[in-house]
Amino acid sequence: MAIQQILSALSDNERRRIIEILKKGKISSGDLAKEMNMTPQALSYHLKKLKQAEIIYETKCKNFIYYELDLTILDELIIWLDALRKEDHNENNDT
């Protein structure tokens, strides 16, 4: 898991808005651009970052590209963060 890529992808407000929209389900890139009120070029940049972080994936159907969330990587991030918190908590209790 590339934690740096995930955190970088999640650090941007526009990408978090995209994730919120994708929580509702699969959506075409055109519909997503309309809902985001964003040019296709700007949307493409944000989608690329989210794909690189493995937070979303795309499927192609005829002339359309659809995007969906892949929450598996976020589950892995949560597990990592939880373990980090437990380690810190244990170190504080040992002193």
C-alpha positions in Angstrom: 0.0 0.0 0.0 1.4 3.4 -1.0 0.3 5.4 2.0 1.8 8.6 0.7 -0.2 8.4 -2.5 -3.4 7.7 -0.6 -3.0 10.6 1.8 -2.0 12.9 -1.1 -5.1 11.9 -3.0 -7.3 12.5 0.0 -5.7 15.8 0.9 -7.5 17.6 -2.0 -11.0 19.0 -1.5 -12.0 18.3 -5.1 -11.0 14.7 -4.9 -12.9 14.3 -1.6 -15.9 15.7 -3.4 -15.5 13.1 -6.1 -15.4 10.4 -3.5 -18.6 11.7 -1.9 -20.3 11.5 -5.3 -19.0 8.0 -6.0 -20.4 6.8 -2.6 -23.7 6.9 -4.4 -22.5 4.4 -7.0 -21.0 4.0 -10.4 -21.1 7.2 -12.6 -19.8 8.0 -16.1 -17.0 10.5 -16.5 -19.3 12.9 -18.3 -22.0 12.9 -15.6 -19.3 13.2 -13.0 -17.8 16.3 -14.7 -21.3 17.9 -14.9 -21.9 17.2 -11.2 -18.5 18.5 -10.2 -19.0 21.5 -12.5 -15.5 20.8 -13.9 -13.9 20.6 -17.3 -13.1 17.1 -18.5 -9.4 17.9 -18.4 -9.5 19.1 -14.8 -11.6 16.1 -13.8 -9.2 13.7 -15.6 -6.3 15.1 -13.5 -8.2 14.3 -10.2 -9.3 10.9 -11.4 -5.8 10.0 -12.3 -4.6 10.8 -8.8 -7.4 8.7 -7.2 -6.7 5.8 -9.6 -3.0 5.9 -8.7 -3.9 5.7 -5.1 -6.2 2.8 -5.9 -9.2 4.6 -4.3 -11.3 4.3 -7.5 -11.3 2.2 -10.6 -12.7 2.6 -14.0 -14.7 0.3 -16.4 -15.3 0.9 -20.0 -18.6 0.1 -21.7 -18.8 1.0 -25.4 -17.9 4.7 -25.6 -18.3 5.5 -21.9 -16.0 5.3 -18.9 -17.5 4.6 -15.5 -15.9 5.2 -12.2 -16.5 3.4 -8.9 -15.0 3.5 -5.4 -12.7 0.7 -4.3 -12.9 1.0 -0.5 -10.5 -2.0 0.0 -7.5 0.3 0.0 -9.2 2.7 2.5 -9.8 -0.3 4.8 -6.1 -1.1 4.7 -5.3 2.5 5.5 -7.7 2.5 8.5 -6.1 -0.7 9.8 -2.6 0.9 9.5 -3.7 4.1 11.2 -5.4 2.1 14.0 -2.3 0.1 14.6 -0.2 3.3 14.6 -2.6 4.8 17.2 -2.4 1.6 19.4 1.4 1.7 19.2 1.5 5.3 20.3 -1.1 4.6 23.1 1.0 1.6 24.4 4.2 3.7 24.4 2.5 6.5 26.4 1.3 3.9 29.0 4.8 2.4 29.4 6.3 5.6 30.7 
